[in-house]
Amino acid sequence: VKMQQQSQLDELVNRAEQELLRSAVNIDASAATTESAILNRAQQQNQQALLSRMRRISATGRVVLGLLPSASVSDLPDIALVHGDRIYVPSQPSLVNVFGSVFNQNSFIYKSGTNLADYLSQAGGATKDADEDSIYLLRVDGTVVSRRQRSWFGGLNTETILPGDAIFVPPDLERYALTREFKDWTQILYQFALGVAGLKILRD
């Protein structure tokens, strides 16, 4: 699984890089002024830096079991084990992590009955360059719940938070993207990479 995840991540980065190169050529050719060309170059450098960070992300090989916090050993699914596999039973987490475009990226003590909006408020809320439509929640079991999966009525803000969950507020990449197509690619990569990084943080 780890090898497959890493292969898919590498393929996404490679395809996004090719898209960036094609877009850069078109944008440079259509630059009307010297100032526009300089701005385009700065945007390209930012996107290249993002891709470089993506290349440093390593897949974990983690498999989501989809267990509820109240699950017991008898609820584990039937999975074939091979030589070298290890079963790890983590301790009950006590923190909720908030990352991304917020004023105070931090870990906060979990309190029963709290929702996503409560922890965003503790983090100072989203910054002006945040993409609030793309906020998502990485559950402690590895599953993801995004704002786009929820209706506008209530939305993700009322989503109940579980101990060990992580909340991600991505930046508004449209401010810096050269094209809509590249924005789509970087959003995919950003979500995947942060998800992997978040899992590593939660596991540690």
Secondary structure by P-SEA (a helix, b strand, c coil): caaaaaaaaaaaaaaaaaaaaaaaaaaaaacccaaaaaaaaaaaaaaaaaaaaaaaccccccccccccccccccccccccccccbbbbbbccccccccccccccbbbbbbbccccaaaaaaaacccccccccccccccccccccccccccccccccccccccccbbbbbbcccccccccaaaaaaaaaaaaaaaaaaaaaaaac
